[in-house]
Amino acid sequence: MGRPLKYQQLEWTLMKNKHSLIALYWMVILASIQSTSALAQEALATDETPDTSLTEEQLNPEQQEYINWASGIWEALDRQKGEVKIPSANVSFTVPDNFYFLNPNDAEKVLVEVWGNPPGNAVLGMLFPEEFTPFDENAWAVTVQYEADGYVSDDDAADIDYSDLLKDMKADTREASKQRVAQGYETIELVGWAAEPFYNQQTHKMHWAKEIKFGADTNTLNYNVRALGRRGVLILNFIADIDQKELIAANLDTVMAMAEFDQGARYDDFEPGVDKVAAYGLGALVAGKVLAKTGLLAALLIFLKKFGVFIVIGLAALLRKFFRKKPSVSDE
């Protein structure tokens, strides 16, 4: 009997995939689904409960190659804690023991090679909860970016109609989706607000959440934070599943408190007539209109994570043996 159509379609998709490591990732899923399915069918014939867990000896060559690749990436990550300075943004992070920070190179590796995003994300780093690796099914993270477009006035903070803004953002996302499809990636749809924008005039930090749908996948939560500075904007984006909304909301204040502009680069340090003023306000910042004014695609970047392998097979427990937490910088 031939393999189900959905598996045949998956194999056809892999032939078009530009990233060989991502293709390998899905080949592991495919092989493991078939292996697990066979175990289940055999158990049904004997009225036994199937044991779908895998041992190292049971791995096929593709699965072993994935294990070696994943553990190699994990062991090479430089996980930082304590004070982390980002000179290009004039920002310092104070990373507590229950989080770790990845440098730009490691962050790009996770976003592209592990989570399947297009390359060239211009991230300055990523934050992860200490309890998770990038390969965990329930992992969530925060990307760090900076736009040096100048001082963003908050004069329009009380005048923004977020319902109208959402309509514009959906249209912009449809255009961004067309670009992704042309590059061989799946579509993006902005479903709506998961949390409406809120601006704190004392801290000059703003946050909001969008519900995003990638192709036919489960909806993804993009929780956005913007910290205004004297010469630009610090961008913190949470990457998580939509059912993790409450968890992210519970960690929001902790993450926002980690990052502060250095003395002399803070919002209140702005000098009228001396410092550059951005060509947009808070409303355009939320909507991503920076793209229209500056030509920077970073304003519309939406990061994606994929974890199918841990949902359908017993490989996760085995991977844990390889992902022994290596000491962070502060522990060495």
C-alpha positions as CSV (number, residue, x, y, z in Angstrom):
1,M,0.0,0.0,0.0
2,G,1.3,3.5,-0.9
3,R,2.0,6.2,1.6
4,P,-0.9,8.6,2.4
5,L,-1.2,11.6,0.1
6,K,-0.3,14.1,2.8
7,Y,3.1,12.4,3.1
8,Q,3.7,12.5,-0.6
9,Q,2.8,16.2,-0.6
10,L,5.3,16.8,2.2
11,E,8.1,15.1,0.2
12,W,7.3,17.2,-2.8
13,T,7.4,20.4,-0.7
14,L,10.9,19.3,0.6
15,M,12.3,19.2,-2.9
16,K,11.5,22.9,-3.3
17,N,13.0,23.9,0.1
18,K,16.0,26.1,-0.2
19,H,17.4,25.2,3.3
20,S,18.9,21.7,3.4
21,L,18.9,21.5,7.2
22,I,15.3,22.5,7.4
23,A,14.5,19.9,4.7
24,L,16.4,17.3,6.9
25,Y,14.3,18.4,9.8
26,W,11.1,17.6,8.0
27,M,12.4,14.4,6.7
28,V,13.0,13.3,10.3
29,I,9.3,14.1,11.0
30,L,8.1,12.2,8.0
31,A,10.2,9.1,8.8
32,S,9.2,9.2,12.4
33,I,5.5,9.6,11.7
34,Q,5.6,6.6,9.4
35,S,7.6,4.6,12.1
36,T,5.2,5.6,14.8
37,S,2.1,4.8,12.7
38,A,3.5,1.3,11.9
39,L,4.0,0.7,15.7
40,A,0.4,1.8,16.4
41,Q,-1.0,-0.4,13.6
42,E,0.9,-3.4,14.9
43,A,-0.3,-2.8,18.5
44,L,-3.9,-2.5,17.4
45,A,-3.6,-6.0,15.9
46,T,-2.4,-7.4,19.2
47,D,-4.5,-5.2,21.6
48,E,-1.3,-3.8,23.1
49,T,-0.5,-0.2,24.0
50,P,2.2,1.0,21.6
51,D,5.5,2.2,22.9
52,T,6.5,5.0,20.6
53,S,9.6,6.2,22.5
54,L,12.9,5.9,20.7
55,T,16.3,4.8,22.0
56,E,19.6,5.9,20.4
57,E,20.0,2.4,18.9
58,Q,16.6,2.6,17.2
59,L,17.4,5.9,15.3
60,N,17.7,5.7,11.5
61,P,20.5,7.6,9.8
62,E,18.4,10.6,9.1
63,Q,17.3,10.8,12.7
64,Q,20.8,10.4,14.0
65,E,22.0,13.1,11.6
66,Y,19.3,15.5,13.0
67,I,20.3,14.6,16.6
68,N,24.0,15.4,15.8
69,W,23.0,18.7,14.0
70,A,20.7,19.9,16.8
71,S,23.0,19.0,19.6
72,G,25.9,20.6,17.8
73,I,24.0,23.9,17.5
74,W,22.9,23.8,21.1
75,E,26.5,23.2,22.5
76,A,27.9,26.0,20.4
77,L,25.4,28.6,21.7
78,D,27.0,31.3,23.9
79,R,24.3,31.8,26.6
80,Q,24.9,35.0,28.5
81,K,23.6,36.3,31.8
82,G,24.1,39.4,33.9
83,E,25.0,42.6,32.2
84,V,24.9,42.5,28.4
85,K,25.8,45.7,26.6
86,I,24.7,46.5,23.0
87,P,26.9,49.5,22.0
88,S,25.3,49.9,18.6
89,A,22.0,50.7,20.3
90,N,23.4,52.4,23.4
91,V,21.4,49.8,25.4
92,S,22.3,47.6,28.3
93,F,20.4,44.4,29.4
94,T,20.4,43.0,32.9
95,V,19.6,39.3,32.3
96,P,18.4,37.5,35.4
97,D,19.2,33.8,36.1
98,N,15.9,32.5,34.7
99,F,16.8,33.9,31.2
100,Y,19.7,33.7,28.8
101,F,20.8,36.1,26.0
102,L,22.1,35.0,22.6
103,N,24.5,37.2,20.6
104,P,23.6,38.3,17.0
105,N,25.3,35.3,15.3
106,D,23.7,32.8,17.5
107,A,20.3,34.5,17.2
108,E,20.5,34.4,13.4
109,K,21.4,30.7,13.5
110,V,18.3,29.9,15.7
111,L,16.0,32.0,13.6
112,V,17.1,30.7,10.2
113,E,18.5,27.2,10.7
114,V,16.3,26.0,13.5
115,W,13.1,28.0,13.1
116,G,13.0,28.3,9.3
117,N,12.9,32.1,8.9
118,P,14.4,33.9,5.8
119,P,18.1,35.0,6.4
120,G,19.2,38.6,7.0
121,N,17.1,39.4,10.0
122,A,19.5,42.1,11.4
123,V,18.9,41.0,15.0
124,L,21.1,42.2,17.9
125,G,20.3,39.2,20.0
126,M,17.6,37.0,21.5
127,L,16.3,36.3,25.0
128,F,15.2,32.8,26.0
129,P,13.7,31.5,29.3
130,E,16.4,29.4,31.0
131,E,14.0,26.4,31.1
132,F,13.9,26.1,27.2
133,T,16.2,25.3,24.4
134,P,15.3,26.6,20.9
135,F,14.3,23.0,20.0
136,D,11.6,22.6,22.6
137,E,8.0,22.4,21.6
138,N,6.8,25.1,24.0
139,A,9.8,27.4,23.7
140,W,9.3,31.1,23.4
141,A,11.8,33.9,22.8
142,V,12.3,37.6,22.4
143,T,14.2,39.1,19.4
144,V,16.2,42.3,19.9
145,Q,16.6,45.0,17.2
146,Y,17.2,48.7,17.0
147,E,16.2,51.4,14.5
148,A,18.3,54.6,14.6
149,D,15.7,56.8,13.0
150,G,15.9,59.5,15.6
151,Y,13.6,60.7,18.4
152,V,10.0,59.5,18.0
153,S,7.5,62.0,19.3
154,D,4.8,60.6,21.5
155,D,2.5,63.6,21.0
156,D,-0.1,61.5,19.1
157,A,-0.3,58.8,21.9
158,A,-3.8,59.8,23.0
159,D,-5.2,60.3,19.5
160,I,-4.6,57.0,17.8
161,D,-7.6,55.0,16.5
162,Y,-6.3,51.4,16.8
163,S,-9.2,49.9,14.9
164,D,-8.4,51.9,11.8
165,L,-4.7,51.2,12.3
166,L,-5.4,47.5,12.3
167,K,-7.1,47.7,8.9
168,D,-3.9,49.3,7.4
169,M,-1.7,46.8,9.1
170,K,-3.7,43.9,7.6
171,A,-3.2,45.4,4.1
172,D,0.5,45.9,4.7
173,T,0.9,42.3,5.9
174,R,-0.9,41.0,2.7
175,E,1.8,42.8,0.7
176,A,4.6,41.4,2.8
177,S,3.1,37.9,2.4
178,K,3.3,38.2,-1.4
179,Q,7.0,39.0,-1.1
180,R,7.5,35.9,1.1
181,V,5.7,33.6,-1.3
182,A,7.8,34.9,-4.2
183,Q,10.9,33.9,-2.2
184,G,9.5,30.4,-1.6
185,Y,8.1,30.8,1.9
186,E,4.6,30.3,3.2
187,T,1.9,33.0,3.4
188,I,1.4,35.4,6.4
189,E,-2.0,36.6,7.6
190,L,-2.6,39.2,10.4
191,V,-5.6,37.9,12.2
192,G,-6.0,40.8,14.6
193,W,-5.0,42.2,17.9
194,A,-4.2,39.7,20.6
195,A,-3.7,42.7,22.9
196,E,-4.4,46.3,21.9
197,P,-1.4,48.8,22.0
198,F,-0.6,50.5,25.3
199,Y,1.9,53.3,25.8
200,N,3.5,54.2,29.2
201,Q,4.4,57.9,29.2
202,Q,6.6,57.5,32.3
203,T,8.8,54.8,30.9
204,H,8.4,55.7,27.2
205,K,7.8,52.0,26.4
206,M,4.9,50.7,24.3
207,H,3.6,47.2,23.9
208,W,0.9,45.4,21.8
209,A,0.2,41.8,20.5
210,K,-0.7,40.5,17.1
211,E,-2.2,37.1,16.2
212,I,-0.5,35.9,13.1
213,K,-1.3,32.9,10.9
214,F,1.5,31.3,8.8
215,G,0.2,29.2,5.9
216,A,-2.0,26.4,7.4
217,D,-0.1,26.3,10.7
218,T,-1.4,27.0,14.2
219,N,-1.7,30.7,14.8
220,T,1.4,32.4,16.3
221,L,1.5,35.2,18.9
222,N,3.8,38.2,18.1
223,Y,4.0,40.3,21.3
224,N,5.7,43.6,20.4
225,V,7.6,46.0,22.7
226,R,9.1,49.3,21.7
227,A,11.3,51.4,24.0
228,L,11.8,55.0,22.8
229,G,15.3,56.5,23.1
230,R,17.0,59.8,22.3
231,R,18.2,58.6,18.9
232,G,16.0,55.7,18.0
233,V,13.8,52.8,19.0
234,L,14.6,49.5,20.7
235,I,12.5,46.7,19.3
236,L,11.6,43.6,21.4
237,N,9.4,41.0,19.7
238,F,8.1,37.9,21.6
239,I,7.8,34.8,19.5
240,A,5.3,32.3,20.9
241,D,2.2,30.3,20.1
242,I,-1.2,31.9,20.5
243,D,-2.1,29.7,23.5
244,Q,0.9,31.1,25.3
245,K,-0.6,34.6,25.4
246,E,-1.2,34.6,29.2
247,L,2.3,33.2,29.9
248,I,3.9,36.0,27.8
249,A,1.7,38.6,29.4
250,A,2.9,37.4,32.8
251,N,6.6,37.8,31.7
252,L,6.1,41.1,29.9
253,D,7.1,43.4,32.7
254,T,10.2,41.3,33.5
255,V,11.4,41.4,30.0
256,M,10.7,45.1,29.6
257,A,12.6,45.8,32.8
258,M,15.8,44.1,31.5
259,A,16.5,46.7,28.8
260,E,17.4,50.3,29.5
261,F,19.1,53.0,27.3
262,D,22.5,54.1,28.6
263,Q,23.0,57.5,30.3
264,G,22.9,60.2,27.6
265,A,20.9,58.0,25.2
266,R,17.6,58.1,27.1
267,Y,14.3,59.6,25.8
268,D,14.5,62.4,28.3
269,D,18.0,63.3,27.1
270,F,16.7,64.6,23.8
271,E,17.9,68.0,22.8
272,P,15.5,70.0,20.5
273,G,17.3,71.6,17.6
274,V,20.3,69.3,18.1
275,D,19.1,65.7,17.8
276,K,17.4,64.2,14.8
277,V,13.6,63.7,14.9
278,A,12.1,60.6,13.4
279,A,9.8,61.1,10.4
280,Y,7.0,59.1,12.1
281,G,5.1,59.0,15.4
282,L,3.8,56.2,17.6
283,G,0.9,55.3,15.3
284,A,3.2,54.6,12.4
285,L,5.6,52.8,14.7
286,V,2.9,50.3,15.6
287,A,1.6,49.9,12.0
288,G,5.0,49.3,10.5
289,K,4.8,52.5,8.4
290,V,8.6,52.9,8.9
291,L,8.8,50.8,5.8
292,A,7.1,53.5,3.7
293,K,9.2,56.3,5.1
294,T,12.6,54.7,5.3
295,G,12.6,51.7,3.1
296,L,13.5,49.4,5.9
297,L,12.0,45.9,5.6
298,A,12.8,45.2,9.3
299,A,9.6,47.1,10.2
300,L,7.5,44.3,8.8
301,L,9.6,41.3,9.8
302,I,7.6,38.6,11.6
303,F,9.5,35.6,13.0
304,L,8.2,32.1,12.8
305,K,9.0,29.0,14.8
306,K,8.3,25.3,13.8
307,F,8.3,22.4,16.2
308,G,6.4,19.6,14.5
309,V,8.9,16.9,15.3
310,F,8.3,17.0,19.0
311,I,4.5,16.8,18.7
312,V,4.3,13.5,16.7
313,I,7.3,11.3,17.8
314,G,9.2,10.1,20.8
315,L,12.4,11.8,19.8
316,A,12.1,14.6,22.3
317,A,13.1,12.5,25.4
318,L,16.2,11.3,23.6
319,L,17.1,14.8,22.5
320,R,17.0,15.9,26.1
321,K,20.0,13.6,26.8
322,F,22.0,15.5,24.3
323,F,20.8,18.9,25.5
324,R,22.5,18.9,28.9
325,K,22.5,22.5,29.9
326,K,26.0,23.8,29.4
327,P,27.0,26.5,32.0
328,S,26.1,30.1,31.1
329,V,28.8,32.8,31.1
330,S,27.9,33.8,34.6
331,D,28.2,30.2,35.9
332,E,31.7,29.5,34.4
